[in-house]
Amino acid sequence: MADKFHFECNDCRAEYPGDRLIYLCPVCEAANIPGQPPKGVLKTLYNYAEIRRLSPSAGLFDKLRGQSFIPLLPLRGLDSCPGLRIGETPLYRVTRWTSGQVDRWTGGQADKRIGDFEVFVKDDSQNPTFSFKDRASALVSAWARENGITTLVAASTGNAGSSLAGICASQGQRAIIVAPAAAPLAKLTQILMYGATLVPVQGTYDDAYDLSVRITANYGWYNRNTAYNPLTIEGKKTVACELFSQLGNNVPDRVFIPVGDGVIFSGVCKGFEDLLKLGIIDRMPVLVGVQAIGSSNLINNLDHEKFVAVSSKTIADSISVDVPRCFHMTAGYIKKYKGEMITVSDSEILQASLQMARFTGIFCEPAAAAAFAGILKYRDQGLIPAGSKNVVLATGSGLKDLASVQSSIRIPEPVGTDFGEVERLFAKEYLTGNNH
């Protein structure tokens, strides 16, 4: 399989064979500075000319899809993949922004129309562990299985950890998860229920990340960390292929992506870039990265010569990152393909989460709702062109973090069995529209 793909350093362009267990480019890694985004993140490149020869006609994409895109993945075949259904998540068309009733945020009558453009939600909360991270975990686990590796380690704010734990449980592998002790209880519960070893850290995600790398070096376990392991980018790129297929072999005009480390953004871009290199598509979509204002270190440093990290504070824990580990690759993709970035407040995220749940039926965790908040902001600023197709990546289930949305709802006081109490409740809570 060595000639099927190889790795290329994002920074110095050094190349490394695909049959080598490697994380960062060793030359660039040696010069990395603590507190700065790491250089040396590797890009996985394929023999694109050989892949094109699979199908000389216009049916190349269908040929690749029929092989589960194995020619575009660093695997020998499907036998090593988890038996769980990963990917092929639904793409829903959004038909209305609101209910047409009194708008709970503005107090005015809500507009039901989407407008003269299309909006779709890619619901990756339907993956086995209820998050987008299963795409990366599945590929890393499958590669480990092909290479006789039985113990995997990852740092996580919760989703990547519960994802790796669940995927490893299905594969008979051992998972070691290093996560902040303050991570949402639902995510820590998932990790433990899947039988993984949990290492809670009194610190941030960045602290957990650094500790997991030391654990990897000390024990020799296989590390799944985003960006650090180049296969995480390859796993996440599969969503681009699915979007192209689900839109009738058409490229969306914009894709709104929640951004923390930047790996999902880079993965989506890499997926479309691979299709571009194969001649399957003739243009790239505009990728819109959405960050929380309280954790916008990637956006804030795009044009800075020296990276300056600010401690992150946001309700969207899954995108709360001080030092984005995929900063350099993501920044490169933004500049190369004219990507766009926007920040949203925690208040806007919570409003988007509520609006998305009530008017699309999809309940997302705050990090995923950030992407929806991004498209709402674009709409309000008149930045969505007429006739365009726009996709929002919903990357995680709202059941992952129930505590974060408690301020947006109020559970009514219980009623007795006297029907009069029910009538009084309806008059007070429901008929007046106060049950937010």
KABELQUI-V851073 format. One record per pair of residues at least 6 apart in sequence whose C-alpha atoms are under 6 Angstrom apart, sorted by sequence separation. I is the first residue (numbers start at 0). J is the second residue. D is the distance in Angstrom with one decimal. If there is no record, write none. Layout:
I/J/D, I/J/D
This chain:
7/13/5.6, 31/37/5.8, 101/107/5.6, 102/108/5.7, 124/130/4.7, 225/231/5.7, 243/249/5.3, 274/280/5.9, 300/306/5.8, 356/362/4.6, 428/434/5.2, 7/14/4.5, 101/108/4.7, 102/109/5.0, 123/130/5.7, 243/250/5.5, 6/14/5.5, 101/109/5.9, 123/131/5.2, 311/319/5.8, 6/15/5.0, 100/109/5.9, 5/15/5.9, 99/109/4.8, 164/174/5.5, 311/321/5.6, 5/16/4.8, 27/38/5.7, 28/39/5.8, 99/110/5.8, 310/321/5.6, 5/17/4.3, 27/39/4.9, 99/111/5.2, 4/17/5.4, 308/321/5.8, 97/111/5.3, 24/39/4.5, 96/111/5.9, 1/17/5.1, 8/24/5.9, 23/39/4.9, 95/111/5.2, 160/176/5.5, 352/368/5.0, 1/18/5.1, 23/40/5.1, 95/112/5.4, 96/113/6.0, 294/311/4.6, 351/368/5.8, 95/113/5.2, 293/311/5.6, 180/199/4.7, 293/312/4.9, 175/195/5.9, 179/199/5.5, 180/200/5.2, 293/313/5.1, 348/368/5.8, 174/195/5.0, 175/196/4.8, 176/197/4.9, 177/198/4.7, 178/199/5.2, 179/200/4.7, 180/201/5.8, 348/369/5.1, 351/372/5.1, 150/172/5.9, 152/174/5.7, 154/176/5.9, 156/178/5.6, 176/198/5.9, 178/200/5.9, 149/172/5.0, 150/173/4.6, 151/174/5.0, 152/175/4.5, 153/176/5.2, 154/177/4.7, 155/178/5.0, 179/202/5.8, 150/174/5.9, 152/176/5.8, 154/178/5.8, 179/203/5.7, 348/372/5.6, 93/118/5.4, 179/204/6.0, 294/319/5.5, 92/118/6.0, 93/119/5.5, 156/182/5.8, 164/190/5.7, 367/393/4.9, 92/119/4.3, 132/159/5.4, 136/163/5.3, 367/394/5.0, 408/435/5.2, 91/119/5.3, 161/189/5.6, 165/193/5.4, 239/267/5.5, 367/395/5.8, 10/39/5.9, 91/120/5.2, 133/162/5.4, 157/186/5.0, 161/190/4.6, 164/193/5.7, 178/207/5.7, 90/120/5.6, 177/207/5.6, 236/266/4.3, 258/288/5.8, 8/39/5.4, 9/40/5.7, 90/121/4.5, 164/195/5.5, 235/266/5.0, 236/267/4.7, 239/270/5.2, 253/284/5.5, 257/288/5.9, 258/289/5.6, 364/395/5.7, 8/40/6.0, 9/41/5.6, 239/271/5.8, 252/284/4.9, 253/285/4.7, 254/286/5.0, 255/287/4.8, 256/288/5.0, 257/289/4.8, 258/290/5.3, 363/395/5.8, 364/396/5.3, 8/41/4.6, 89/122/5.7, 236/269/6.0, 251/284/5.8, 253/286/5.6, 254/287/5.9, 256/289/5.9, 363/396/4.6, 364/397/3.8, 7/41/5.4, 128/162/5.5, 232/266/4.6, 236/270/4.3, 363/397/4.0, 6/41/5.9, 7/42/5.2, 88/123/5.7, 362/397/5.0, 6/42/5.5, 6/43/4.7, 5/43/5.9, 5/44/5.5, 4/44/5.4, 4/45/4.2, 85/126/5.6, 3/45/5.9, 156/204/5.8, 318/366/5.9, 317/366/5.7, 292/342/5.3, 315/365/4.8, 287/338/6.0, 289/340/5.9, 291/342/5.4, 292/343/5.5, 315/366/4.6, 286/338/5.0, 287/339/4.7, 288/340/4.6, 289/341/5.1, 290/342/4.8, 291/343/5.0, 292/344/5.3, 154/207/5.6, 285/338/5.5, 287/340/5.4, 289/342/5.6, 291/344/5.7, 154/208/4.9, 154/211/5.8, 259/318/3.9, 258/318/6.0, 259/319/6.0, 80/141/4.8, 259/320/5.7, 79/141/4.8, 260/323/4.1, 262/325/5.7, 260/324/5.3, 261/325/5.2, 265/329/5.3, 79/144/5.9, 260/325/5.5, 79/145/6.0, 261/329/5.8, 151/220/5.6, 153/222/5.8, 150/220/5.6, 151/221/4.7, 152/222/4.9, 153/223/5.1, 151/222/5.7, 153/224/5.2, 289/370/5.7, 289/373/5.9, 135/231/4.5, 138/234/5.5, 135/234/4.1, 226/325/5.5, 134/234/5.0, 135/235/5.5, 134/235/5.5, 257/370/5.1, 256/370/5.4, 255/370/5.5, 252/387/5.9, 254/389/5.9, 252/388/5.2, 253/389/4.8, 254/390/4.7, 255/391/4.8, 256/392/5.6, 251/388/5.2, 252/389/5.9, 254/391/5.8, 156/317/5.9, 41/229/5.5, 22/227/5.5, 22/228/5.0, 185/399/5.4, 183/400/5.8, 97/358/5.7, 131/394/4.8, 130/394/5.4, 130/395/4.2, 129/395/5.8, 129/396/5.7, 116/385/5.1, 115/385/5.2, 116/386/4.6, 120/390/5.7, 123/393/5.8, 124/394/5.9, 115/386/5.9, 116/387/5.0, 117/388/4.8, 118/389/4.8, 119/390/4.7, 120/391/4.8, 121/392/5.1, 122/393/5.0, 123/394/5.1, 124/395/4.6, 117/389/5.9, 118/390/5.8, 121/393/5.8, 124/396/4.8, 36/322/5.7, 36/323/5.9, 36/324/5.4
